[in-house]
């Protein structure tokens, strides 16, 4: 399902519990977890 939020199209995913989350948030959480696992410094995504 796609929704528009502030003029930007978002892909929204539903969890097993019925909650909805933006895919961009899920990807950011995966990125943050990977950086923590690798003990990398926290920088914005745009710097990579």
N, C-alpha and C positions, 0 to 999 in steps of 0.2 A: 504494500500500500504506500502511496506517495502523498505527502501533504506539503503545503506551502507554508513556511514560517518566515516572516519578515522578508518575503520576496524570494526566498531561496527554497528550491524544491528539496525535500527531505525524504529519505527512505526510512519508513518506520517498521520496526520488527515487533512482533508480539511474543512475549515469553510464555512458558507453559502455565504460569500463574495468571495469565491474561493481561499483564502489564504491557504497556507499549514503550519502546525506547527508540530513539533515533540511531540509525546505523553508525553515524559519525561518532556518537558517544561511545558505542561499543568498540569501535576501532581505536578510539583514543585510549580507552581503558586497557585494551590489549597492548598498545604501544607503551603505555606507562608501566604496565607489568613487566614487559620485556626489558625496558630500560632499568627497572629496579633489579631484575634478576641478573642482568649483566653488570650491575653496579656502575652504570653510566651516569654522567651528570644530567640533571633535568634541564632540557632546553626546549624551545618551542619546536613544533613539527617542521615549520618552514625553514629551520636552520639545517636540516638534514638533506 
